[in-house]
Amino acid sequence: MNPEFGPYRIERPIARGGMGEVLRARDTRLDRVVALKVLPPHLAADQEFRERFRREAHAAARLREPHIVPIHGFGEIDGRLYLDMQLVEGEDLGTRLSTRGPMDPAEAVDVVGQIAQALTAAHAEGLVHRDVKPSNILLNHNGFAYLVDFGIARSQEATSGLTGAGAAIGTLDYMAPERFTGARPDQRVDVYALACVLHQCLTATKPFAATTAASLLHAHLNQPPPRPSLLRPGVPTALDGVVARGMAKSPDDRYPTAEALAAGARNAVRPPGDFTAPPLDTRAFTQVEPDVPPRRRKTAFAVAMTLVLLVLLGGVGTLVALPALLPGAPVAAPTSAAPAAPVPVPVRTTQSTVPVAVTTASASRPAPRDLTGFVVHYYGLMPDTDAGWALIGPNLRLRTRDSYDKFWSKFSGAEVVGTPTAEGSTVTARIRLHYRDGRPDVTETHVLGIALRDGELCVDADSVTKSR
């Protein structure tokens, strides 16, 4: 390639692949060194690819997550599409594994956890990467991991399919089964690929030994997930289960989010008893049911009374275990002491103020094991943005407070419909949102990642899987 590419002065190539080449270059306008990804000329001639590339590169450029390499700009010069990205000094994960072998399990889980944060941020913005693989993960000299190539993988597949330009065998190694069946992929294709990456980090081998497109397709569709502990002594057998669930053939059988997979992996390598849970009997929230038509109010009241009785009898069905965050922590036995009188806590809705029964005089957050109660409390506060902002974690705080306030300003209230389900540190809940401008209510299925921060629960990820 010529040493001059528009305003960029090419210094040397960094990598080359089916989707073009990555160059170390100096942006003469800003006098900074960047990583310049230049796509092959034939892709710029494809109008559909150009439009998809621009649209998704623009979306990816808005992401502000520490584990996503920032995109400074994109465009076309001399008939070549390009991405201008921050230069990361280090090596890609694929090179790291091929030159130095498998990672220690704790190190592998750490890298996967970092990439899960990047995917969580992208999925929250409606972006599916679709090409998560070791060569798209960069590690700097301190072990900080970055995910690259947003805005390219999806455009590549839409234009060329599985056999066209750019669809390399290296990508097929990490493709979820639904990618081959014509089903519309969602964020769970990235969960599948991330589980494949976890296996490769632990063993330095790809999930399946097949080397042709046909044999790889067959393996993804039919062969059981690999068991890393059988390939490398010292890998905890619990990680076999994490890989197996992450690579489940059906998307519905997988971890619902990348962060849920990462939490499962962390739990698999965490020594037992390394975390002391706060007392379990300090706060316990009941479920808040949405407004129902008058003829159903008796039934709803009976259900609410049943839930209250369950709480008073020891929390059966209300206290939800948190294995991903609190391994080995014993569940406190019910005590005979009478609970404190319930205190009404205001929960904002479109109709009126609804009380939430709390077994303490403090109108604060639920106990660290009551994940479903915490989610009910969190959405019940909305759109009180001050209260909501106080309950979110570091991942969501990477998005500005202004965007948070702007989103909630559209709604007059929010409520949890039915009973949320908790698994590990992930809660799935149906949320009904009420618009201020009179538009019909919308009900969405949210997958929330819950984390402990300073001993209290916070929402660290929130992605929408379905809406109605």
Residue pairs with C-beta under 8 A, 6 or more apart in sequence:
1 10
1 13
1 21
1 23
1 38
2 10
3 9
3 10
4 10
5 23
5 25
5 36
5 38
5 77
5 78
5 80
5 82
6 77
6 78
7 27
7 28
7 29
8 25
8 26
8 27
8 28
8 34
8 36
8 84
9 25
9 26
9 28
10 23
10 24
10 25
10 36
11 23
11 24
11 25
11 26
11 33
12 23
12 24
13 21
13 22
13 23
13 24
14 21
14 22
14 23
14 24
14 35
15 21
15 22
15 92
15 135
16 22
17 135
17 168
17 170
18 165
18 166
18 167
18 168
19 37
19 39
19 40
19 149
19 152
19 156
19 166
20 37
20 38
20 39
20 40
20 43
21 37
21 38
22 35
22 36
22 37
22 38
23 35
23 36
23 37
23 38
24 33
24 34
24 35
24 36
24 87
25 33
25 34
25 35
25 36
26 32
26 33
26 34
27 33
27 34
27 72
27 84
33 87
34 72
34 84
34 85
34 86
34 87
35 69
35 84
35 85
35 86
35 87
35 88
36 82
36 83
36 84
36 85
37 82
37 83
37 85
37 149
37 152
38 80
38 81
38 82
39 53
39 80
39 81
39 82
39 152
40 165
40 166
41 79
41 80
42 165
43 49
43 50
43 53
43 81
43 159
43 165
43 166
44 50
44 76
44 79
44 80
44 81
45 79
46 159
48 158
48 159
49 155
49 156
49 158
49 159
50 76
50 81
52 154
52 155
52 158
52 159
53 74
53 81
53 151
53 152
53 155
54 74
56 127
56 150
56 151
56 152
56 154
56 155
57 71
57 74
57 83
57 150
57 151
57 152
58 74
58 151
59 125
59 126
59 127
59 150
59 151
60 68
60 71
60 122
60 127
60 150
60 151
61 70
61 71
61 72
61 73
61 74
61 151
62 125
63 121
63 122
63 125
63 127
63 150
64 70
64 121
64 398
64 399
65 117
65 118
65 121
65 122
65 395
65 398
66 117
66 144
66 398
67 114
67 115
67 117
67 118
67 121
67 144
67 145
67 146
67 147
68 118
68 121
68 122
68 146
68 147
68 148
68 150
69 85
69 86
69 88
69 138
69 146
69 147
69 148
70 85
70 86
71 83
71 84
71 85
71 150
71 151
72 84
72 85
72 86
73 83
73 84
74 81
74 82
74 83
74 84
74 151
75 81
75 82
76 82
83 151
83 152
85 148
88 138
88 140
88 146
89 140
89 141
90 138
90 139
90 140
90 141
91 138
91 139
92 134
92 135
92 136
92 137
92 138
92 139
93 111
93 134
93 135
93 137
93 138
93 139
93 145
93 197
93 201
94 133
94 134
94 135
94 137
95 135
96 134
96 139
97 103
97 134
97 200
97 201
97 204
98 204
101 204
102 108
102 201
102 202
102 203
102 204
102 232
103 111
103 201
103 202
105 202
105 234
105 235
105 236
105 239
105 269
106 269
107 143
107 201
108 198
108 201
108 202
109 198
109 239
109 262
109 265
109 266
109 268
109 269
110 143
111 137
111 139
111 143
111 145
111 201
112 194
112 197
112 198
112 201
112 261
112 262
112 265
113 262
113 265
113 266
114 144
114 145
115 132
115 137
115 145
115 147
115 194
115 197
115 258
116 194
116 257
116 258
116 259
116 261
116 262
117 259
117 262
117 395
118 146
118 147
119 129
119 132
119 147
119 187
119 190
119 194
119 258
119 259
120 257
120 258
120 259
120 395
120 449
120 461
120 463
121 395
121 398
122 128
122 129
122 150
123 187
123 190
123 257
123 258
123 463
124 399
124 461
124 462
124 463
127 150
128 154
128 185
128 186
128 187
128 189
128 190
129 136
129 147
129 149
129 150
129 153
129 154
129 190
129 193
130 153
130 154
130 157
130 179
130 185
130 189
130 190
130 193
131 149
131 152
131 153
131 156
131 171
131 174
131 193
132 147
132 174
132 190
132 193
132 194
132 197
133 170
133 171
133 173
133 174
133 193
133 196
133 197
134 197
134 200
134 201
135 170
136 147
136 148
136 149
137 145
137 146
137 147
137 148
137 197
138 145
138 146
138 148
139 145
139 146
140 146
153 171
156 166
156 167
157 167
157 179
160 166
160 167
161 167
162 172
162 180
162 213
163 213
169 211
169 212
169 213
169 216
172 213
172 216
172 217
173 196
173 206
173 207
173 208
173 216
174 192
174 193
174 196
174 197
174 207
175 189
175 192
175 193
175 216
175 220
176 185
176 188
176 189
176 192
176 193
176 220
176 251
177 192
177 220
177 221
177 249
178 185
178 189
178 251
179 185
179 189
180 217
180 220
180 221
181 221
186 251
186 465
187 257
187 258
187 463
187 465
188 251
188 254
188 256
189 251
190 258
191 246
191 254
191 255
191 256
191 257
191 258
191 260
191 261
192 246
192 247
192 248
192 251
192 254
194 246
194 258
194 261
194 262
195 225
195 242
195 243
195 245
195 246
195 247
195 254
195 255
195 261
196 206
196 207
196 246
196 247
198 228
198 239
198 242
198 243
198 246
198 261
198 265
199 205
199 206
199 207
199 225
199 226
199 228
199 243
199 247
200 206
200 207
202 228
202 231
202 232
202 235
202 239
203 226
203 228
203 231
203 232
203 235
205 231
207 219
207 225
207 226
207 247
208 215
208 216
208 219
208 220
208 223
208 226
210 216
210 218
210 219
221 249
224 244
225 243
225 244
225 246
225 247
225 248
226 243
227 240
227 243
227 244
228 235
228 239
228 240
228 243
229 235
229 236
229 237
229 239
229 240
230 240
236 268
236 269
238 267
238 268
238 269
239 265
239 268
239 269
241 264
241 268
242 261
242 264
242 265
242 268
245 253
245 254
245 255
245 261
245 264
246 254
246 255
246 261
246 264
247 254
248 254
254 261
255 261
255 264
255 426
256 426
256 428
256 447
256 465
257 426
257 447
257 449
257 461
257 463
259 425
259 426
259 449
259 460
259 461
260 324
260 423
260 424
260 425
260 426
260 447
260 449
263 324
263 325
263 424
263 425
263 426
263 449
264 324
264 424
266 324
267 323
267 324
267 325
267 327
267 424
270 327
272 327
272 328
273 327
273 328
274 327
275 325
275 326
275 327
275 329
276 329
277 326
277 329
277 368
277 369
278 367
278 368
278 455
279 332
279 367
280 315
280 319
280 331
280 332
280 367
280 368
280 369
281 332
281 335
281 359
281 367
282 360
282 367
283 358
283 359
283 360
283 362
283 364
283 365
283 366
283 367
283 370
284 311
284 315
284 318
284 319
284 358
284 359
284 366
284 367
284 370
284 373
285 318
285 356
285 357
285 358
285 366
285 370
285 373
285 374
285 376
285 377
286 304
286 307
286 308
286 311
286 318
286 356
286 357
286 373
287 304
287 307
287 318
287 372
287 373
287 376
287 416
287 419
288 347
288 354
288 356
288 376
288 380
288 415
288 416
289 300
289 303
289 304
290 415
290 416
290 417
290 432
291 349
291 351
292 299
292 300
307 317
307 318
308 357
310 316
310 317
310 318
311 318
311 339
311 357
311 359
312 339
313 334
314 333
314 334
315 334
318 370
318 372
318 373
319 331
319 367
319 369
319 370
320 369
320 370
320 371
320 372
320 422
321 331
321 369
321 422
322 329
322 368
322 369
322 371
322 422
322 424
322 425
322 450
323 424
324 424
324 425
324 426
325 368
325 424
325 425
325 450
325 451
325 452
326 368
326 369
331 369
339 359
340 359
340 360
340 361
342 355
342 357
342 358
342 359
343 358
343 360
343 361
343 362
343 363
344 355
344 356
345 355
345 356
345 358
345 363
345 377
346 353
346 355
347 353
347 354
347 355
347 356
347 377
347 380
347 381
347 415
348 380
348 381
348 382
348 383
348 384
348 413
348 414
349 380
349 413
349 415
349 434
350 412
350 413
350 434
354 380
356 376
356 377
356 380
365 374
365 377
365 391
365 456
365 457
366 373
366 374
366 377
366 457
367 373
368 452
368 455
368 456
368 457
371 420
371 422
371 425
371 427
371 450
371 457
372 419
372 420
372 421
372 422
372 427
372 429
374 427
374 450
374 457
375 416
375 420
375 427
375 429
375 448
375 450
375 459
376 416
376 420
376 429
378 388
378 391
378 459
379 414
379 415
379 416
379 429
379 431
380 414
380 415
380 416
381 387
381 388
381 391
382 388
382 408
382 411
382 413
382 414
383 408
383 409
383 411
383 412
383 413
383 414
385 404
385 405
385 408
385 409
388 404
388 408
389 401
389 404
391 457
391 458
391 459
392 404
392 458
392 459
392 460
393 451
393 453
393 458
393 459
393 460
394 453
394 460
395 449
395 460
395 461
396 404
396 459
396 460
396 461
396 462
409 436
410 435
410 436
410 437
411 433
411 434
411 435
411 436
412 434
412 435
412 436
413 433
413 434
414 431
414 432
414 433
414 434
415 431
415 432
416 429
416 430
416 431
416 432
417 429
417 430
417 431
417 432
417 443
418 430
420 427
420 428
420 429
420 430
421 427
421 428
421 429
422 428
425 449
425 450
425 451
426 447
426 448
426 449
426 450
427 447
427 448
427 450
428 445
428 446
428 447
428 448
428 465
429 445
429 446
429 448
430 443
430 444
430 445
430 446
431 443
431 444
431 445
431 446
432 441
432 442
432 443
433 441
433 442
433 443
433 444
434 441
435 441
435 442
442 467
442 468
443 467
443 468
444 464
444 466
444 467
444 468
445 464
445 465
445 466
445 467
446 462
446 463
446 464
446 465
447 461
447 462
447 463
447 464
447 465
448 459
448 461
448 462
449 459
449 460
449 461
449 462
450 457
450 458
450 459
450 460
451 457
451 458
451 460
452 458
